[in-house]
Amino acid sequence: MANKRHLPTKAFMINAPWTATLPVQGWRHYRIAGTKPASKSESGEAMVEMMAVCDRAVRFWLSRRELIADLNWVTGWRDD
């Protein structure tokens, strides 16, 4: 079983920066534009809306659990 990443609560607040290690929809730098608590989402999980920093039209919803588990996402904006 993979080690679970422990991230601070502020990593999931509105405007928190995230970097995709591989481009997602053509972009690497995203920020959290919105959140849905588990009780209000269809999947029953807490959700975050990711928005590309350079193109505000590029948005998608991702479960908080998927964001934590996916090693393709790192907190902050990185140039690696």
N, CA, C and O of each residue as an XYZ file, in Angstrom:
320
protein
N       0.844     -1.179      0.000
C       0.000      0.000      0.000
C       0.885      1.236      0.000
O       1.860      1.301      0.749
N       0.560      2.198     -0.818
C       1.362      3.423     -0.932
C       1.180      4.290      0.311
O       0.129      4.280      0.953
N       2.227      5.032      0.627
C       2.130      5.956      1.752
C       1.182      7.082      1.412
O       1.217      7.623      0.307
N       0.338      7.433      2.359
C      -0.608      8.521      2.146
C       0.107      9.844      2.403
O       0.793     10.005      3.412
N      -0.061     10.788      1.480
C       0.555     12.099      1.671
C      -0.263     12.885      2.687
O      -1.494     12.871      2.650
N       0.420     13.561      3.583
C      -0.232     14.429      4.552
C      -0.004     15.865      4.112
O       1.127     16.351      4.103
N      -1.090     16.542      3.745
C      -1.000     17.907      3.252
C      -1.719     18.845      4.215
O      -2.724     18.463      4.816
N      -1.217     20.062      4.367
C      -1.888     21.009      5.256
C      -3.258     21.406      4.718
O      -3.499     21.344      3.513
N      -4.137     21.806      5.600
C      -5.488     22.215      5.220
C      -5.465     23.356      4.214
O      -6.311     23.405      3.321
N      -4.510     24.275      4.343
C      -4.469     25.424      3.431
C      -4.178     25.018      1.988
O      -4.386     25.821      1.079
N      -3.703     23.794      1.752
C      -3.465     23.317      0.390
C      -4.776     23.100     -0.359
O      -4.770     22.935     -1.578
N      -5.903     23.100      0.361
C      -7.204     22.859     -0.257
C      -8.129     24.062     -0.163
O      -9.331     23.939     -0.397
N      -7.586     25.211      0.173
C      -8.381     26.425      0.257
C      -8.475     27.085     -1.122
O      -7.668     26.797     -2.006
N      -9.452     27.962     -1.301
C      -9.608     28.697     -2.556
C      -8.312     29.453     -2.852
O      -7.715     30.046     -1.953
N      -7.886     29.429     -4.100
C      -6.662     30.062     -4.614
C      -5.371     29.340     -4.244
O      -4.288     29.849     -4.532
N      -5.453     28.177     -3.619
C      -4.243     27.417     -3.305
C      -3.599     26.957     -4.617
O      -4.286     26.399     -5.473
N      -2.298     27.180     -4.788
C      -1.627     26.800     -6.040
C      -1.241     25.322     -6.065
O      -0.838     24.754     -5.050
N      -1.374     24.709     -7.250
C      -0.980     23.327     -7.483
C      -0.280     23.244     -8.834
O      -0.596     24.002     -9.752
N       0.673     22.319     -8.953
C       1.366     22.087    -10.217
C       1.183     20.636    -10.626
O       1.362     19.727     -9.815
N       0.829     20.423    -11.876
C       0.756     19.071    -12.444
C       2.138     18.735    -12.988
O       2.727     19.540    -13.710
N       2.664     17.558    -12.654
C       3.996     17.189    -13.147
C       3.973     16.958    -14.654
O       4.982     17.151    -15.332
N       2.817     16.543    -15.178
C       2.606     16.420    -16.623
C       1.455     17.351    -16.992
O       0.518     17.489    -16.206
N       1.491     17.989    -18.149
C       0.415     18.914    -18.513
C      -0.967     18.255    -18.496
O      -1.148     17.133    -18.968
N      -1.924     18.979    -17.944
C      -3.322     18.555    -17.919
C      -4.094     19.582    -18.735
O      -4.119     20.762    -18.386
N      -4.712     19.148    -19.800
C      -5.426     20.015    -20.730
C      -4.526     21.148    -21.232
O      -4.981     22.269    -21.464
N      -3.245     20.830    -21.393
C      -2.286     21.773    -21.960
C      -1.588     22.687    -20.961
O      -0.731     23.480    -21.353
N      -1.931     22.596    -19.687
C      -1.352     23.494    -18.689
C      -0.809     22.704    -17.501
O      -1.245     21.585    -17.232
N       0.143     23.300    -16.801
C       0.720     22.664    -15.612
C       0.340     23.375    -14.328
O       0.219     22.729    -13.287
N       0.145     24.706    -14.368
C      -0.119     25.475    -13.147
C      -1.611     25.734    -12.973
O      -2.273     26.304    -13.840
N      -2.109     25.300    -11.838
C      -3.534     25.414    -11.517
C      -3.701     26.024    -10.138
O      -2.770     26.070     -9.335
N      -4.914     26.488     -9.890
C      -5.274     26.917     -8.546
C      -6.663     26.383     -8.258
O      -7.419     26.067     -9.176
N      -6.995     26.284     -6.979
C      -8.322     25.811     -6.599
C      -9.286     26.980     -6.723
O      -9.120     28.008     -6.066
N     -10.295     26.813     -7.571
C     -11.266     27.880     -7.832
C     -12.545     27.699     -7.029
O     -13.281     28.662     -6.817
N     -12.815     26.495     -6.587
C     -14.038     26.243     -5.827
C     -13.949     24.920     -5.097
O     -13.111     24.076     -5.412
N     -14.823     24.748     -4.119
C     -14.872     23.502     -3.363
C     -16.323     23.095     -3.140
O     -17.225     23.933     -3.127
N     -16.526     21.813     -2.967
C     -17.828     21.269     -2.585
C     -17.584     20.310     -1.433
O     -16.749     19.412     -1.548
N     -18.292     20.480     -0.329
C     -18.141     19.508      0.759
C     -18.734     18.158      0.356
O     -19.527     18.077     -0.583
N     -18.356     17.127      1.050
C     -18.805     15.780      0.719
C     -20.325     15.676      0.705
O     -20.883     14.938     -0.107
N     -20.991     16.391      1.576
C     -22.443     16.283      1.675
C     -23.171     16.870      0.466
O     -24.322     16.509      0.218
N     -22.531     17.768     -0.294
C     -23.196     18.421     -1.425
C     -22.775     17.893     -2.785
O     -23.356     18.285     -3.796
N     -21.789     17.020     -2.840
C     -21.350     16.506     -4.140
C     -22.086     15.210     -4.475
O     -22.517     14.479     -3.583
N     -22.222     14.939     -5.765
C     -22.930     13.743     -6.217
C     -22.202     12.468     -5.802
O     -22.838     11.456     -5.507
N     -20.869     12.515     -5.779
C     -20.086     11.316     -5.481
C     -19.995     11.025     -3.990
O     -19.554      9.945     -3.597
N     -20.403     11.967     -3.161
C     -20.302     11.772     -1.717
C     -18.913     12.061     -1.177
O     -18.628     11.777     -0.013
N     -18.037     12.629     -2.018
C     -16.677     12.967     -1.605
C     -16.482     14.477     -1.691
O     -17.164     15.151     -2.463
N     -15.561     15.001     -0.908
C     -15.210     16.418     -1.002
C     -14.542     16.652     -2.352
O     -13.657     15.894     -2.750
N     -14.959     17.691     -3.050
C     -14.477     17.968     -4.399
C     -13.799     19.337     -4.443
O     -14.136     20.232     -3.668
N     -12.838     19.487     -5.361
C     -12.204     20.784     -5.610
C     -12.278     21.073     -7.102
O     -12.126     20.171     -7.926
N     -12.511     22.330     -7.441
C     -12.521     22.744     -8.844
C     -11.157     23.332     -9.157
O     -10.743     24.314     -8.540
N     -10.460     22.736    -10.113
C      -9.150     23.205    -10.514
C      -9.305     24.126    -11.723
O     -10.060     23.824    -12.648
N      -8.585     25.256    -11.711
C      -8.635     26.209    -12.809
C      -7.201     26.534    -13.239
O      -6.355     26.846    -12.402
N      -6.935     26.459    -14.542
C      -5.607     26.787    -15.061
C      -5.320     28.260    -14.804
O      -6.191     29.106    -15.011
N      -4.129     28.569    -14.364
C      -3.759     29.945    -14.043
C      -3.714     30.807    -15.302
O      -4.135     31.964    -15.265
N      -3.217     30.274    -16.405
C      -3.049     31.054    -17.632
C      -4.270     31.053    -18.543
O      -4.316     31.816    -19.507
N      -5.258     30.212    -18.256
C      -6.461     30.151    -19.082
C      -7.643     29.830    -18.174
O      -7.890     28.671    -17.844
N      -8.360     30.862    -17.781
C      -9.448     30.692    -16.822
C     -10.591     29.836    -17.342
O     -11.437     29.403    -16.560
N     -10.634     29.583    -18.637
C     -11.679     28.743    -19.212
C     -11.418     27.252    -18.970
O     -12.338     26.439    -19.067
N     -10.177     26.892    -18.657
C      -9.834     25.489    -18.419
C     -10.110     25.170    -16.954
O      -9.368     25.584    -16.063
N     -11.190     24.425    -16.722
C     -11.606     24.070    -15.356
C     -12.088     22.628    -15.342
O     -12.623     22.129    -16.332
N     -11.895     21.975    -14.223
C     -12.430     20.629    -14.036
C     -12.530     20.339    -12.543
O     -11.824     20.930    -11.725
N     -13.422     19.419    -12.213
C     -13.623     19.004    -10.824
C     -12.835     17.728    -10.562
O     -12.747     16.847    -11.417
N     -12.268     17.649     -9.373
C     -11.457     16.515     -8.963
C     -11.770     16.243     -7.502
O     -11.926     17.185     -6.726
N     -11.867     14.986     -7.110
C     -12.116     14.716     -5.695
C     -10.839     15.014     -4.909
O      -9.723     14.837     -5.398
N     -11.041     15.457     -3.714
C      -9.890     15.774     -2.848
C      -9.033     14.531     -2.642
O      -7.806     14.615     -2.587
N      -9.687     13.379     -2.528
C      -8.972     12.123     -2.339
C      -8.075     11.827     -3.538
O      -6.932     11.404     -3.365
N      -8.588     12.046     -4.762
C      -7.795     11.812     -5.969
C      -6.604     12.762     -6.038
O      -5.513     12.369     -6.452
N      -6.813     14.006     -5.635
C      -5.736     14.996     -5.665
C      -4.609     14.605     -4.709
O      -3.432     14.771     -5.029
N      -4.970     14.093     -3.550
C      -3.966     13.665     -2.561
C      -3.237     12.419     -3.047
O      -2.013     12.339     -2.938
N      -3.970     11.449     -3.580
C      -3.385     10.165     -3.960
C      -2.552     10.242     -5.239
O      -1.612      9.465     -5.406
N      -2.879     11.156     -6.137
C      -2.203     11.237     -7.436
C      -0.868     11.951     -7.290
O      -0.828     13.142     -6.979
N       0.217     11.234     -7.512
C       1.553     11.823     -7.377
C       1.895     12.748     -8.533
O       2.975     13.340     -8.543
N       0.996     12.889     -9.515
C       1.206     13.831    -10.611
C       0.869     15.257    -10.195
O       1.086     16.184    -10.976
N       0.351     15.457     -9.005
C       0.031     16.791     -8.497
C       0.901     17.108     -7.292
O       1.039     16.282     -6.389
N       1.490     18.304     -7.273
C       2.269     18.777     -6.122
C       1.764     20.161     -5.722
O       1.311     20.933     -6.567
N       1.845     20.462     -4.443
C       1.380     21.766     -3.982
C       2.372     22.846     -4.384
O       3.573     22.599     -4.496
N       1.855     24.033     -4.596
C       2.690     25.175     -4.983
C       2.939     25.174     -6.479
O       2.556     24.240     -7.184
N       3.584     26.227     -6.958
C       3.920     26.324     -8.370
C       5.380     25.989     -8.531
O       6.242     26.654     -7.957
N       5.667     24.952     -9.314
C       7.030     24.467     -9.508
C       7.433     24.579    -10.959
O       6.584     24.536    -11.850
N       8.718     24.722    -11.202
C       9.251     24.759    -12.571
C       9.979     23.491    -12.949
O      10.545     23.406    -14.039
N       9.979     22.491    -12.063
C      10.743     21.255    -12.277
C      10.430     20.626    -13.594
O      10.989     19.580    -13.926
